[in-house]
Amino acid sequence: MASKTQQTEKIRARKHKSNKVNMKAAQKRLAKNYEVLERLVEAR
């Protein structure tokens, strides 16, 4: 079994790693917002 320090390092590394599912959802949301903003600019 790994030492407490090694376990802690692995947990911290896992928590600091980006969550791909959330990143994809955020990317989609940003793209949608960008499209809405573009339409608003064109309407002016």
HELIX and SHEET records of a PDB file:
HELIX    1   1 LYS A    4  HIS A   16  1                                  13    
HELIX    2   2 LYS A   20  ALA A   43  1                                  24    
END                                                                             
